[in-house]
């Protein structure tokens, strides 16, 4: 008989009544991380005034979190494999809580940037590990539903950010957008302590024959540094390129540095006996193409969420709170899809479901590309709802399929790789589509009659153009700005639609064919074997 451990097997998880409460704790954590991606945006004008922040400093107050978050997710997943996922989840939530307190009390721009970066460290620990504990809580028959709930919580947090941030700024000082994280993180820590089973470091586990299960990869400091600095340089270059220009010397230097560092990482990991970046995961067709599908979905979704808030605020005239509320139809569609993904996958299989979801997402984006200044919110709500459905039916089965291919001792690092690629996909989507939007907007904006400096400022963004129009009492400039932005948004959504269609074709051609009847058995073979050992 296999020795008893406090790891939970699939067989046990199916009967553990605490598993849904534990999932609720993870949902609360992911909600907090989700709305923290967007909550600061509505507070930046107030913070810029109170802290005398320049435009560049405002950008880094928002971007420091994203850069650190993306750069550290892969090493963070490894730490969970090595030291226990519950322990590292609690550590990540504690770091996130501490960073939030520092941000709320900061009186200087540099302290705010440092606090946001520190919060990114905590978020990087929480995100992949929240996914990697799902196989220890749920059997294959329930895991699709659990992944759907986690995905819905992550996405729901994005529009909640402007809603919560707008309400807080109406009633409290700007530090409240940091302080709101404290009770949420504290609840998450308490729930993890009392509800979440620990997964022991696999070097401590032994199989029924008395032979140690292969240890998870050691914490390689050099590989961790190469991962963090390489991805950090890549994300930095992507973020800075739209404003500095793709040919800027610093941007090119950062891209070159990222290429060198990441190449060095790959070469080092290929020689390692137990690598941190397991290249064999990318050699597995199921993991590779499910991860690629999820990454391309995030590229498209990031474009939708990037272009919509300025349209709703500057063009249609809604405030930050109202903008967040008007993004909810997408979340409604997502929640419907998250609930319906499991039976649809069981009936038609994951490949057909992911491909169909991407086609629906493409249709929503192409429909959205018909949006004009005079379309009104009703039309926007329609295609937003459809986009939510497509997002849910594509990303949930894709993520579940990727997670289902991971061995037990690589669940944390594999989840970290999956979430890192998703985050990089989102960053690339924002950078590339943002650059496209900015170029189209500037080209279409009519600044006839404006002084050179005012014309240059108006071309920076639709918000800046409306401010210049208000200051100069130029109604024509305001109308031109709204029209130019709507046209730019249409171009971006058209590109998103084409990208989603290409993704659907790739999914239909390359995702593994898995019949519904065999899906459960093939989802996590090593976990099923472990459950069999435990029953012997």
PERA-V467713 format. One record per residue. SS is DSSP state (hx for helix, st for strand, lp for the rest). PSI is psi as a letter, one per 40 degrees, with the letter a starting at -180 (* if undefined). NEAR is the number of other C-alpha atoms within 10 Angstrom. Layout:
# PERA-V467713
ss | psi | near
SS | PSI | NEAR
SS | PSI | NEAR
This chain:
# PERA-V467713
ss | psi | near
lp | h | 11
lp | i | 17
lp | i | 11
lp | h | 10
lp | i | 14
lp | e | 9
lp | i | 18
lp | h | 23
lp | i | 23
hx | d | 24
hx | d | 19
hx | d | 17
hx | d | 20
lp | e | 17
lp | e | 12
lp | h | 13
lp | e | 10
lp | e | 15
hx | d | 20
hx | d | 14
hx | d | 15
hx | d | 21
hx | d | 24
hx | d | 18
hx | d | 23
hx | d | 28
hx | d | 21
hx | d | 20
hx | d | 29
hx | d | 26
hx | d | 23
hx | d | 27
hx | d | 29
hx | d | 22
hx | e | 24
hx | e | 28
lp | d | 21
lp | e | 21
lp | d | 25
lp | d | 23
hx | d | 18
hx | e | 21
hx | e | 21
hx | d | 19
hx | d | 14
hx | d | 14
hx | d | 21
hx | d | 15
hx | d | 10
hx | d | 13
hx | e | 17
lp | f | 13
lp | h | 19
lp | i | 12
hx | d | 11
hx | d | 10
hx | d | 16
hx | d | 21
hx | d | 16
hx | d | 21
hx | d | 25
hx | d | 21
hx | d | 20
hx | d | 20
hx | d | 24
hx | d | 26
hx | d | 26
hx | d | 24
hx | d | 27
hx | d | 26
hx | d | 28
hx | e | 25
hx | d | 33
hx | d | 29
hx | d | 27
hx | d | 31
hx | d | 33
hx | d | 32
hx | d | 25
hx | d | 30
hx | d | 29
hx | d | 24
hx | e | 18
lp | h | 21
hx | d | 30
hx | d | 23
hx | d | 19
hx | d | 22
hx | d | 31
hx | d | 22
hx | d | 16
hx | d | 25
hx | d | 28
hx | d | 19
hx | d | 20
hx | d | 29
hx | d | 25
hx | d | 18
hx | d | 25
hx | d | 26
hx | d | 19
hx | d | 20
hx | d | 26
hx | d | 21
hx | e | 15
lp | i | 17
lp | e | 14
lp | i | 14
hx | d | 21
hx | d | 15
hx | d | 16
hx | d | 28
hx | d | 22
hx | d | 19
hx | d | 26
hx | d | 29
hx | d | 24
hx | d | 23
hx | d | 30
hx | d | 30
hx | d | 26
hx | d | 29
hx | d | 30
hx | d | 30
hx | d | 31
hx | d | 31
hx | d | 27
hx | d | 29
hx | d | 31
hx | d | 23
hx | d | 25
hx | e | 25
lp | e | 26
hx | d | 26
hx | d | 25
hx | e | 24
hx | d | 28
lp | i | 25
lp | i | 23
hx | d | 24
hx | d | 16
hx | e | 16
hx | d | 23
hx | d | 29
hx | d | 21
hx | d | 27
hx | d | 26
hx | d | 27
hx | d | 21
hx | d | 26
hx | d | 23
hx | d | 27
hx | d | 25
hx | d | 21
hx | d | 24
hx | d | 23
hx | d | 24
hx | d | 24
hx | d | 25
hx | d | 25
hx | d | 27
hx | d | 29
hx | d | 24
hx | d | 21
hx | d | 27
hx | d | 23
hx | d | 15
hx | d | 19
hx | d | 18
hx | d | 10
hx | d | 9
lp | a | 11
lp | i | 13
lp | d | 22
lp | e | 22
hx | d | 19
hx | e | 24
hx | d | 23
hx | d | 18
hx | d | 19
hx | d | 22
hx | d | 20
hx | d | 12
hx | d | 18
hx | d | 26
hx | d | 17
hx | d | 15
hx | d | 24
hx | d | 24
hx | d | 13
hx | d | 20
hx | d | 23
hx | d | 16
hx | d | 11
hx | d | 18
lp | h | 24
lp | i | 22
lp | i | 20
lp | h | 23
lp | i | 21
lp | h | 18
hx | e | 21
hx | e | 16
hx | e | 11
lp | i | 19
st | i | 16
lp | i | 14
lp | d | 15
lp | e | 9
lp | e | 11
lp | h | 9
st | h | 13
lp | i | 14
lp | h | 13
lp | i | 16
lp | i | 24
lp | i | 22
lp | i | 13
lp | h | 16
lp | h | 14
hx | d | 10
hx | d | 11
hx | d | 21
hx | d | 20
hx | d | 16
hx | d | 22
hx | d | 25
hx | d | 23
hx | d | 19
hx | d | 25
hx | d | 26
hx | d | 21
hx | d | 24
hx | d | 25
hx | d | 26
hx | d | 20
hx | d | 26
hx | d | 22
hx | d | 24
hx | d | 18
hx | d | 19
hx | d | 20
hx | d | 15
hx | d | 13
lp | i | 14
lp | e | 15
lp | e | 10
lp | i | 13
hx | d | 11
hx | d | 15
hx | d | 22
hx | d | 15
hx | d | 14
hx | d | 20
hx | d | 20
hx | d | 15
hx | d | 18
hx | d | 23
hx | d | 16
hx | d | 13
hx | d | 22
hx | d | 20
hx | d | 14
hx | d | 15
hx | d | 20
hx | d | 19
hx | d | 11
hx | d | 16
hx | d | 18
hx | d | 15
hx | e | 9
lp | i | 13
lp | d | 9
lp | g | 14
lp | i | 19
lp | d | 29
lp | g | 25
lp | h | 19
hx | d | 12
hx | d | 12
hx | d | 18
hx | e | 15
hx | e | 11
lp | h | 14
hx | d | 16
hx | d | 23
hx | d | 26
hx | d | 19
hx | d | 22
hx | d | 30
hx | d | 26
hx | d | 23
hx | d | 28
hx | d | 25
hx | d | 26
hx | d | 25
hx | d | 31
hx | d | 24
hx | d | 25
hx | d | 31
hx | d | 23
hx | d | 22
hx | d | 27
hx | d | 22
hx | d | 15
hx | d | 19
hx | d | 21
hx | d | 17
hx | d | 21
hx | d | 22
hx | d | 21
hx | d | 21
hx | d | 18
hx | d | 21
hx | d | 22
lp | e | 17
lp | f | 12
lp | i | 16
lp | i | 16
hx | d | 25
hx | d | 22
hx | d | 16
hx | d | 23
hx | d | 23
hx | d | 13
hx | e | 21
lp | e | 24
hx | d | 19
hx | d | 20
hx | d | 26
hx | d | 24
hx | d | 18
hx | d | 21
hx | d | 30
hx | d | 24
hx | d | 17
hx | d | 24
hx | d | 28
hx | d | 18
hx | e | 17
hx | d | 27
hx | d | 24
hx | d | 13
hx | d | 17
hx | d | 21
hx | d | 18
hx | d | 14
hx | e | 14
lp | i | 21
hx | d | 30
hx | d | 25
hx | d | 20
hx | d | 26
hx | d | 30
hx | d | 26
hx | d | 20
hx | d | 29
hx | d | 33
hx | d | 24
hx | d | 24
hx | d | 32
hx | d | 30
hx | d | 22
hx | d | 26
hx | d | 29
hx | d | 22
hx | d | 21
hx | d | 27
lp | e | 22
lp | e | 17
lp | h | 19
lp | i | 20
lp | d | 16
lp | e | 10
lp | d | 11
lp | i | 12
hx | d | 13
hx | d | 10
hx | d | 14
hx | d | 22
hx | d | 17
hx | d | 15
hx | d | 22
hx | d | 28
hx | d | 21
hx | d | 24
hx | d | 30
hx | d | 29
hx | d | 28
hx | d | 29
hx | d | 33
hx | d | 31
hx | e | 32
hx | d | 32
hx | d | 29
hx | d | 30
hx | d | 30
hx | d | 31
hx | d | 25
hx | d | 25
hx | d | 27
hx | d | 25
hx | d | 29
hx | e | 25
lp | e | 23
lp | h | 25
lp | i | 15
hx | d | 21
hx | e | 24
hx | e | 25
hx | d | 28
hx | d | 33
hx | d | 29
hx | d | 31
hx | d | 28
hx | d | 30
hx | d | 25
hx | d | 26
hx | d | 25
hx | d | 25
hx | d | 21
hx | d | 22
hx | d | 23
hx | d | 22
hx | d | 22
hx | d | 22
hx | d | 24
hx | d | 21
hx | d | 25
hx | d | 25
hx | d | 23
hx | d | 19
hx | d | 27
hx | d | 22
hx | d | 19
hx | d | 17
hx | d | 27
hx | d | 21
hx | d | 15
hx | d | 18
hx | d | 25
hx | d | 21
hx | d | 12
hx | e | 16
lp | h | 22
lp | h | 20
lp | f | 20
lp | h | 10
lp | e | 10
lp | i | 16
lp | i | 9
hx | d | 11
hx | d | 8
hx | d | 16
hx | d | 19
hx | d | 15
hx | d | 13
hx | d | 25
lp | e | 21
lp | d | 15
lp | i | 19
hx | d | 27
hx | d | 20
hx | d | 17
hx | d | 26
hx | d | 23
hx | d | 17
hx | d | 19
hx | d | 22
hx | d | 13
hx | d | 9
hx | e | 12
lp | f | 12
lp | g | 14
hx | d | 12
hx | d | 12
hx | d | 25
hx | d | 24
hx | d | 18
hx | d | 20
hx | d | 29
hx | d | 24
hx | d | 21
hx | d | 24
hx | d | 29
hx | d | 26
hx | d | 21
hx | d | 25
hx | d | 31
hx | d | 22
hx | d | 20
hx | d | 27
hx | d | 27
hx | d | 21
hx | d | 20
hx | d | 30
hx | d | 25
hx | d | 17
hx | d | 19
hx | d | 30
hx | d | 20
hx | d | 16
hx | d | 24
hx | d | 26
hx | d | 15
hx | d | 15
hx | d | 25
hx | d | 17
hx | d | 13
hx | e | 14
lp | i | 24
lp | i | 18
lp | h | 14
lp | h | 18
lp | i | 16
hx | d | 16
hx | d | 12
hx | e | 11
hx | d | 19
hx | d | 19
hx | d | 12
hx | e | 16
hx | d | 22
lp | g | 21
hx | d | 17
hx | d | 16
hx | d | 22
hx | d | 19
hx | d | 13
hx | d | 18
hx | d | 17
hx | d | 14
hx | d | 16
hx | d | 18
hx | e | 11
lp | * | 8
